[in-house]
Every structure is written in C-alpha cells, then in structure tokens.
Amino acid sequence: MAETEILLESGTNEIEIMEFTIYGELYGINVAKVREIMMSEKVKPIPHSHPSVEGIFKPRDLLLTVIDLPHYLTGSVSEKQPKDLFIVTNFNKLHIAFRVHSVVGISRISWESIQKPDDTISRGEEGVATGIAQCGDNLVTILDFEKIVAEIAPETGIQLDEINKLGKRTEVNYPILIAEDSILLTKMIETALKKAGYENLMFKNNGQEAWDYLEKIKDDSDLKDKVNLIITDIEMPVMDGHRLTKLVKSDPKLKEIPLVIFSSMINQELMIKGKQLGADEQLSKPEIAHLVEVIDHLIQRRG
C-alpha cells in the first residue's frame, strides 16, 4: 500500500491531481481526497446493491465499499484484471475504494488551469465532470466523486429533512455570500438555508467570482448590509476556497466577516490548514443542520 501525502502550502490556489486511467482515458482526483492506493483484491458481493457497487473488503481494520468506476462510467460490465488498482478515498467522512485500471502519476497545477466543463460535457447538474485540467500535454477529466457516491447512496448526501429537526424558524434578512461551483449542491444549499429562514443568499460559481464581488464592495460604508457571512467550498476552478479564505482574512476591511468552509474534504490536515488561514468554522458537507446552527451562532456573535 502506498500512502499519499499532501505537500501543498495553504492558500496558494494550487491543487495536486492524481491521474488515473479507465479504458485508456485520463481521469483525475484531488490528492487531498486520496488515502492510499493498493492492488485490487477479492471483493465480497453484497446482494441487492447498486450495479456499480462491487461489494466490500477489509484490507486491515477498515471495512471498505468498492465502487467499480469503469462500470459506473460506461454502464458495461468489465473484466476484472489482476493489475487493476483500488484508489481508497476519504471525503464526506466516508472511506470508499474505487476500482481503476492504472494510476499514471500526480500533477501539481493552479486552479486557474482547471476549466469548468460546459453543458455539452457535464449535462448541467447531471454530469460527473467537475473540471477539465491541463496537466502537461494532457487534458484530464476531474470527476465529481461526491456526486458519484451520492447517486449510488443518496443517504450519504445532504439531507434536507435535518432542517426540520431544528424546530420552528423565523425568516431573517442577513446577507450571506456563498462560493460553490456545483449546480446540484448550490440548489440543495439554497433550499436548505431558505428552509431555515435565511432568504438573502448570493451565490458565486468559484472563489474568484466571490473575491471580485468582495473587492468591489469592501470600501462601502454599508458593507455589513451587503455581506454578513461567507460560506465557501474548497474545490473550485479558477480560485479555490482556501485561497479565498486567505485573501478575505488578510484584508483589513474584510477580515471581520465570519467565514465558514463547507466542504466534503474536511479532515484533520485540512482542518489545520483552514484554521491557519483564519476560517471561523469548518464543516463537512453532509452536516447541513450543523451548518445552520453555526450560521446562527456566527451572525449572533457579530451582532
């Protein structure tokens, strides 16, 4: 087994992409989501599971679900090869192994080198390509692993019913700026927060769009009436959430605005990075009710 290491400094707007192949095509995953790479092993099938779920196996003390990525992407049953690999991932507080055909290597690039695919590729909110990266001479399709897992196991994603458990809510008009590149997650977050009473929401597609807006209004005397709190994802093309956090918290006019990192990639190492950059809170994406409670607390604290 080969453990991966994250070598990036905080807030540099860079990403390390692990490139892998399926039927000769290049795909990528953020190294920050990869726990280890291992040779494929025999998997115990689980009856009545999703067609792309191979089953489970236990390499050490951790029981892992295995997703057949070639099957998921093509819909065709593939012959398992002895040289296939398992990429063991960690995101949304889940450990899941994905079968791939080979791992090519790791490229370190700027988020500016990743372009959002248009609707002809991504099929709007249905697509599983979050970006197209230029890695050397190659174009690499960055897959949306969270969406793949949420499609296979919807109970692992954001659950809007959690908002009901918070009890009766009243509508408030505090302006909240949200940087999120996923169309599907944008709709879910919007629905959840409005259900919780937060009506004044402004969404930006990436950190750069959010920063451009903040720079435009930061000298206004009524700044607090335009942005009362910021929520940002980490993984976004052009500018990521860590870079946005660093810019906001380094700016004397913006640093007092509470900022919450809401990402699938919240683990111990990235929690440390986010704290170093000045994030007020950091939450994993399924925790939508907890996000509402954190928003309540930060806005009340600011007064």
C-alpha positions in Angstrom: 0.0 0.0 0.0 1.2 3.5 -0.8 0.1 6.3 1.5 -0.3 9.7 -0.2 0.9 13.0 1.2 -0.4 16.5 0.7 2.6 18.8 0.0 0.8 22.0 -0.8 1.1 25.1 1.2 -2.0 26.8 2.4 -3.9 29.3 0.3 -1.6 29.1 -2.8 -4.5 28.3 -5.1 -2.8 25.1 -6.2 -4.0 21.5 -6.4 -2.3 18.1 -6.7 -4.2 15.9 -9.1 -3.8 12.1 -9.2 -4.2 11.0 -12.8 -5.6 7.5 -13.5 -6.9 5.6 -16.5 -10.1 3.8 -17.3 -10.0 2.1 -20.8 -7.1 4.3 -21.7 -8.8 7.6 -20.9 -7.3 10.0 -18.4 -9.2 11.0 -15.3 -8.3 12.8 -12.1 -9.0 13.1 -8.4 -7.8 15.7 -5.9 -4.9 14.1 -4.0 -6.4 15.6 -0.8 -9.2 13.0 -1.1 -6.9 10.0 -1.6 -6.0 8.0 1.5 -4.0 5.3 -0.3 -3.5 3.2 -3.5 -3.5 -0.5 -3.4 -3.6 -3.5 -5.7 -7.1 -4.8 -6.3 -8.2 -7.6 -4.1 -11.1 -10.1 -4.0 -14.3 -8.4 -3.0 -17.3 -9.9 -1.2 -20.5 -9.1 -3.2 -23.5 -7.5 -1.4 -26.9 -8.7 -2.6 -29.3 -6.0 -4.0 -26.7 -3.3 -4.0 -26.3 -0.7 -6.8 -25.0 -2.2 -10.1 -21.7 -0.2 -9.8 -21.0 -1.4 -6.2 -18.7 -4.5 -6.4 -19.1 -5.2 -2.7 -16.9 -4.9 0.4 -13.5 -6.0 1.6 -11.4 -5.4 4.7 -7.7 -4.8 4.0 -6.8 -4.2 7.6 -9.2 -3.0 10.3 -11.3 -0.8 8.0 -14.3 -2.2 6.1 -14.5 -0.6 2.6 -17.2 -0.4 0.0 -15.7 -0.9 -3.5 -17.2 1.0 -6.5 -16.5 -0.3 -9.9 -15.6 3.0 -11.6 -15.3 1.5 -15.1 -18.8 0.1 -14.8 -20.2 3.4 -13.4 -18.7 5.5 -16.2 -19.6 3.2 -19.1 -22.6 1.1 -17.8 -20.9 -2.0 -19.1 -19.7 -5.0 -17.0 -15.9 -5.1 -17.4 -13.5 -8.0 -16.9 -11.5 -7.5 -13.7 -7.8 -7.5 -14.4 -5.0 -8.6 -11.9 -3.3 -5.2 -12.4 -6.3 -3.2 -11.5 -5.9 -0.8 -8.6 -8.1 0.5 -5.8 -7.9 4.2 -5.0 -9.0 4.4 -1.4 -10.7 7.8 -0.7 -11.7 9.8 2.3 -14.3 12.5 1.9 -17.7 13.4 3.5 -16.4 11.3 6.5 -16.6 8.2 4.3 -13.9 5.7 3.2 -14.6 4.3 -0.2 -12.4 2.3 -2.7 -12.7 2.9 -6.4 -11.5 0.4 -9.0 -9.4 1.9 -11.8 -7.2 0.4 -14.4 -3.9 2.2 -13.7 -2.5 5.2 -11.9 -0.3 7.5 -14.0 1.1 10.0 -11.5 0.5 13.2 -9.7 0.5 16.7 -11.3 0.6 20.0 -9.3 -1.2 22.8 -11.1 -3.0 26.0 -10.3 -6.8 26.0 -10.0 -6.6 28.6 -12.8 -5.6 25.7 -15.1 -8.9 23.9 -14.5 -11.9 24.9 -16.6 -15.5 24.2 -15.8 -17.0 21.9 -18.5 -19.9 23.4 -20.4 -23.3 21.7 -20.5 -22.4 19.7 -23.6 -19.9 17.7 -21.5 -21.3 18.0 -18.0 -25.1 17.8 -18.8 -25.8 20.5 -16.3 -26.3 19.2 -12.8 -26.4 15.6 -14.1 -22.7 15.5 -15.2 -19.9 13.9 -13.2 -17.1 16.0 -14.6 -16.3 18.9 -12.3 -13.5 20.3 -14.4 -11.1 19.8 -17.3 -7.4 20.2 -16.2 -4.4 20.9 -18.4 -1.7 18.6 -16.9 1.4 19.0 -19.1 0.3 18.0 -22.6 -2.7 16.1 -21.4 -6.3 17.1 -20.8 -7.6 15.3 -17.6 -11.2 15.0 -16.7 -11.7 15.7 -13.0 -14.5 13.5 -11.7 -17.1 14.5 -9.1 -16.6 11.7 -6.7 -19.1 13.1 -4.2 -21.8 13.1 -6.8 -21.0 9.5 -7.8 -21.3 8.4 -4.2 -24.5 10.4 -3.6 -26.1 8.9 -6.7 -25.2 5.4 -5.6 -26.1 6.0 -1.9 -28.4 9.1 -1.6 -28.4 8.8 2.2 -24.8 9.9 2.3 -25.5 13.3 0.8 -27.2 16.5 2.2 -30.4 15.6 3.9 -32.9 18.5 3.8 -35.1 16.8 6.4 -32.4 17.6 9.0 -33.6 21.2 8.9 -37.0 20.2 10.3 -35.3 18.9 13.5 -34.1 22.4 14.3 -37.7 23.4 15.1 -39.7 26.4 14.1 -37.6 29.1 12.3 -38.2 32.7 11.5 -37.1 34.5 8.3 -34.1 36.8 8.6 -32.5 39.1 6.0 -28.8 38.7 6.9 -26.9 38.7 3.5 -24.8 35.6 3.0 -22.3 35.1 0.2 -21.8 31.5 -0.9 -19.0 30.3 -3.2 -19.9 26.9 -4.6 -19.3 25.5 -8.1 -21.7 22.5 -8.1 -25.1 23.3 -9.6 -26.7 20.5 -7.7 -25.2 21.4 -4.4 -26.0 25.1 -4.9 -29.6 24.2 -5.3 -29.6 22.0 -2.2 -27.8 24.5 0.0 -30.1 27.3 -1.2 -33.2 25.1 -0.4 -31.8 24.2 3.0 -30.9 27.7 4.1 -34.1 29.2 2.9 -36.0 26.5 4.7 -34.0 27.6 7.8 -35.1 31.2 7.3 -32.1 32.7 5.5 -33.6 34.3 2.5 -30.9 36.8 1.5 -28.4 34.5 -0.3 -25.9 35.4 -3.0 -24.2 32.5 -4.9 -20.9 32.7 -6.8 -19.5 29.9 -9.0 -16.0 30.0 -7.6 -13.6 31.8 -5.3 -12.6 34.3 -7.9 -16.1 35.5 -8.5 -16.7 35.8 -4.8 -13.5 37.8 -4.3 -14.2 40.1 -7.3 -17.6 40.9 -5.6 -16.0 41.5 -2.2 -13.3 43.7 -3.7 -16.0 45.8 -5.4 -18.0 46.4 -2.2 -15.3 46.4 0.6 -15.0 50.2 0.7 -18.7 50.7 1.0 -19.9 52.2 4.3 -22.8 49.7 4.4 -20.6 46.7 3.9 -22.3 44.8 6.7 -25.6 45.2 4.9 -24.2 43.6 1.8 -22.2 40.6 3.3 -22.8 39.4 6.8 -21.2 36.0 6.4 -19.3 34.0 3.8 -19.6 30.3 3.1 -17.1 28.6 0.7 -16.4 25.3 -0.7 -12.7 24.3 -1.1 -12.6 22.6 -4.5 -13.5 25.2 -7.2 -12.0 26.1 -10.6 -10.1 29.4 -11.1 -9.8 30.1 -7.3 -10.3 27.6 -4.5 -11.8 28.2 -1.1 -8.5 28.2 0.8 -7.2 31.0 -1.4 -10.4 32.9 -1.0 -10.2 32.4 2.8 -6.6 33.7 2.8 -7.5 36.8 0.8 -10.5 37.6 3.0 -8.8 37.1 6.3 -5.7 39.1 5.1 -7.8 42.1 4.2 -8.2 44.7 7.0 -11.6 45.7 5.7 -13.0 42.2 5.2 -11.3 40.1 7.9 -14.1 40.6 10.5 -16.7 38.9 8.2 -17.3 35.4 9.6 -16.2 32.8 7.1 -17.3 29.1 7.1 -15.6 26.4 5.0 -18.2 23.9 3.9 -16.6 21.1 2.1 -16.5 17.3 1.6 -12.8 17.3 2.2 -12.8 18.3 5.9 -10.2 16.1 7.6 -7.6 16.6 10.3 -4.9 18.0 8.0 -7.2 20.3 6.1 -8.8 21.5 9.3 -5.3 22.7 10.4 -4.9 24.5 7.0 -8.2 26.2 7.3 -7.6 27.3 10.8 -4.2 28.7 9.8 -5.9 30.7 7.1 -8.3 32.2 9.6 -11.6 30.3 8.8 -14.1 30.8 11.6 -15.6 27.4 11.2 -15.1 24.3 9.0 -17.8 21.7 8.3 -18.3 18.6 6.2 -20.9 18.9 3.5 -23.5 16.4 4.7 -23.9 18.3 8.0 -26.4 20.8 6.7 -28.3 21.2 10.0 -25.0 21.9 11.8 -24.2 24.5 9.2 -27.4 26.3 10.0 -26.5 26.2 13.7 -23.1 27.6 13.0 -24.5 30.4 10.9 -26.9 31.2 13.7 -24.1 31.4 16.2 -21.7 33.5 14.0 -24.3 36.0 12.9 -25.5 36.5 16.5 -21.9 36.8 17.7 -21.2 39.5 15.1 -24.4 41.4 16.2 
